[in-house]
Protein backbone atom coordinates (compact mmCIF):
# COMPACT_ATOMS: atom_id res chain seq x y z
CA UNK A 1 0.00 0.00 0.00
CA UNK A 2 1.41 3.34 -0.99
CA UNK A 3 -0.03 6.79 -0.46
CA UNK A 4 0.86 7.65 -4.07
CA UNK A 5 -1.50 4.92 -5.29
CA UNK A 6 -4.50 6.49 -3.58
CA UNK A 7 -6.49 9.63 -4.37
CA UNK A 8 -5.62 12.88 -2.58
CA UNK A 9 -6.97 12.99 0.96
CA UNK A 10 -9.19 15.98 0.16
CA UNK A 11 -11.48 14.03 -2.17
CA UNK A 12 -15.17 13.32 -2.38
CA UNK A 13 -16.84 10.02 -1.55
CA UNK A 14 -16.81 9.24 -5.30
CA UNK A 15 -13.05 8.73 -5.21
CA UNK A 16 -12.87 6.71 -2.00
CA UNK A 17 -10.43 3.86 -2.31
CA UNK A 18 -9.95 0.22 -1.44
CA UNK A 19 -6.66 -1.64 -1.45
CA UNK A 20 -5.28 -5.16 -1.26
CA UNK A 21 -2.96 -6.35 1.48
CA UNK A 22 -0.44 -9.12 0.93
CA UNK A 23 2.39 -10.61 2.94
CA UNK A 24 4.94 -13.38 3.02
CA UNK A 25 6.91 -14.76 5.95
CA UNK A 26 10.08 -16.83 5.59
CA UNK A 27 9.58 -20.35 6.91
CA UNK A 28 12.14 -19.86 9.68
CA UNK A 29 10.05 -16.96 11.08
CA UNK A 30 6.62 -18.59 10.92
CA UNK A 31 4.60 -19.32 14.05
CA UNK A 32 5.63 -16.12 15.81
CA UNK A 33 2.56 -14.04 14.88
CA UNK A 34 4.75 -11.72 12.80
CA UNK A 35 2.32 -11.86 9.88
CA UNK A 36 -0.63 -11.04 12.15
CA UNK A 37 1.25 -8.08 13.59
CA UNK A 38 2.27 -6.91 10.10
CA UNK A 39 -1.28 -7.11 8.72
CA UNK A 40 -2.59 -5.20 11.73
CA UNK A 41 0.11 -2.54 11.30
CA UNK A 42 -0.46 -2.02 7.59
CA UNK A 43 -4.21 -1.86 8.20
CA UNK A 44 -3.75 0.77 10.91
CA UNK A 45 -1.52 2.73 8.54
CA UNK A 46 -4.21 2.48 5.89
CA UNK A 47 -6.75 4.14 8.15
CA UNK A 48 -4.50 7.23 8.26
CA UNK A 49 -5.36 7.74 4.58
CA UNK A 50 -8.66 9.58 4.56
CA UNK A 51 -9.82 8.25 1.18
CA UNK A 52 -9.21 4.60 2.10
CA UNK A 53 -12.32 2.86 3.34
CA UNK A 54 -11.61 -0.83 2.75
CA UNK A 55 -8.71 -3.30 2.77
CA UNK A 56 -8.92 -6.77 1.25
CA UNK A 57 -6.97 -10.03 1.32
CA UNK A 58 -7.30 -12.94 -1.10
CA UNK A 59 -6.10 -16.31 0.23
CA UNK A 60 -5.92 -19.73 -1.37
CA UNK A 61 -8.45 -22.00 0.41
CA UNK A 62 -5.80 -24.59 1.37
CA UNK A 63 -3.69 -21.98 3.21
CA UNK A 64 -5.15 -22.44 6.69
CA UNK A 65 -2.26 -20.60 8.35
CA UNK A 66 -2.97 -17.45 6.32
CA UNK A 67 -6.70 -17.76 6.99
CA UNK A 68 -5.96 -17.91 10.73
CA UNK A 69 -3.55 -14.96 10.46
CA UNK A 70 -6.09 -12.89 8.56
CA UNK A 71 -8.87 -13.60 11.04
CA UNK A 72 -6.60 -12.85 14.02
CA UNK A 73 -5.77 -9.51 12.38
CA UNK A 74 -9.48 -8.61 12.42
CA UNK A 75 -10.48 -9.42 8.85
CA UNK A 76 -13.87 -10.97 8.06
CA UNK A 77 -14.52 -13.68 5.47
CA UNK A 78 -16.95 -12.22 2.94
CA UNK A 79 -17.27 -14.82 0.21
CA UNK A 80 -15.53 -17.33 -2.02
CA UNK A 81 -14.54 -15.91 -5.40
CA UNK A 82 -14.77 -18.84 -7.78
CA UNK A 83 -12.05 -19.22 -10.40
CA UNK A 84 -10.69 -15.85 -9.29
CA UNK A 85 -7.00 -16.15 -10.15
CA UNK A 86 -4.72 -18.20 -12.34
CA UNK A 87 -1.78 -19.78 -10.48
CA UNK A 88 0.66 -22.12 -12.25
CA UNK A 89 -1.68 -22.36 -15.24
CA UNK A 90 -4.69 -23.37 -13.15
CA UNK A 91 -7.72 -21.26 -12.18
CA UNK A 92 -8.11 -21.07 -8.39
CA UNK A 93 -10.92 -20.13 -6.07
CA UNK A 94 -9.99 -17.45 -3.55
CA UNK A 95 -11.73 -16.57 -0.30
CA UNK A 96 -12.12 -12.81 0.06
CA UNK A 97 -11.44 -11.30 3.48
CA UNK A 98 -11.96 -7.63 4.25
CA UNK A 99 -11.60 -4.96 6.91
CA UNK A 100 -13.57 -1.75 6.59
CA UNK A 101 -13.18 1.61 8.22
CA UNK A 102 -15.47 2.01 11.23
C-alpha positions as CSV (number, residue, x, y, z in Angstrom):
1,X,0.0,0.0,0.0
2,X,1.4,3.3,-1.0
3,X,0.0,6.8,-0.5
4,X,0.9,7.7,-4.1
5,X,-1.5,4.9,-5.3
6,X,-4.5,6.5,-3.6
7,X,-6.5,9.6,-4.4
8,X,-5.6,12.9,-2.6
9,X,-7.0,13.0,1.0
10,X,-9.2,16.0,0.2
11,X,-11.5,14.0,-2.2
12,X,-15.2,13.3,-2.4
13,X,-16.8,10.0,-1.6
14,X,-16.8,9.2,-5.3
15,X,-13.1,8.7,-5.2
16,X,-12.9,6.7,-2.0
17,X,-10.4,3.9,-2.3
18,X,-10.0,0.2,-1.4
19,X,-6.7,-1.6,-1.5
20,X,-5.3,-5.2,-1.3
21,X,-3.0,-6.4,1.5
22,X,-0.4,-9.1,0.9
23,X,2.4,-10.6,2.9
24,X,4.9,-13.4,3.0
25,X,6.9,-14.8,6.0
26,X,10.1,-16.8,5.6
27,X,9.6,-20.4,6.9
28,X,12.1,-19.9,9.7
29,X,10.1,-17.0,11.1
30,X,6.6,-18.6,10.9
31,X,4.6,-19.3,14.1
32,X,5.6,-16.1,15.8
33,X,2.6,-14.0,14.9
34,X,4.8,-11.7,12.8
35,X,2.3,-11.9,9.9
36,X,-0.6,-11.0,12.1
37,X,1.2,-8.1,13.6
38,X,2.3,-6.9,10.1
39,X,-1.3,-7.1,8.7
40,X,-2.6,-5.2,11.7
41,X,0.1,-2.5,11.3
42,X,-0.5,-2.0,7.6
43,X,-4.2,-1.9,8.2
44,X,-3.8,0.8,10.9
45,X,-1.5,2.7,8.5
46,X,-4.2,2.5,5.9
47,X,-6.7,4.1,8.1
48,X,-4.5,7.2,8.3
49,X,-5.4,7.7,4.6
50,X,-8.7,9.6,4.6
51,X,-9.8,8.2,1.2
52,X,-9.2,4.6,2.1
53,X,-12.3,2.9,3.3
54,X,-11.6,-0.8,2.7
55,X,-8.7,-3.3,2.8
56,X,-8.9,-6.8,1.3
57,X,-7.0,-10.0,1.3
58,X,-7.3,-12.9,-1.1
59,X,-6.1,-16.3,0.2
60,X,-5.9,-19.7,-1.4
61,X,-8.4,-22.0,0.4
62,X,-5.8,-24.6,1.4
63,X,-3.7,-22.0,3.2
64,X,-5.2,-22.4,6.7
65,X,-2.3,-20.6,8.4
66,X,-3.0,-17.5,6.3
67,X,-6.7,-17.8,7.0
68,X,-6.0,-17.9,10.7
69,X,-3.5,-15.0,10.5
70,X,-6.1,-12.9,8.6
71,X,-8.9,-13.6,11.0
72,X,-6.6,-12.9,14.0
73,X,-5.8,-9.5,12.4
74,X,-9.5,-8.6,12.4
75,X,-10.5,-9.4,8.9
76,X,-13.9,-11.0,8.1
77,X,-14.5,-13.7,5.5
78,X,-16.9,-12.2,2.9
79,X,-17.3,-14.8,0.2
80,X,-15.5,-17.3,-2.0
81,X,-14.5,-15.9,-5.4
82,X,-14.8,-18.8,-7.8
83,X,-12.0,-19.2,-10.4
84,X,-10.7,-15.9,-9.3
85,X,-7.0,-16.1,-10.1
86,X,-4.7,-18.2,-12.3
87,X,-1.8,-19.8,-10.5
88,X,0.7,-22.1,-12.2
89,X,-1.7,-22.4,-15.2
90,X,-4.7,-23.4,-13.2
91,X,-7.7,-21.3,-12.2
92,X,-8.1,-21.1,-8.4
93,X,-10.9,-20.1,-6.1
94,X,-10.0,-17.4,-3.5
95,X,-11.7,-16.6,-0.3
96,X,-12.1,-12.8,0.1
97,X,-11.4,-11.3,3.5
98,X,-12.0,-7.6,4.3
99,X,-11.6,-5.0,6.9
100,X,-13.6,-1.8,6.6
101,X,-13.2,1.6,8.2
102,X,-15.5,2.0,11.2
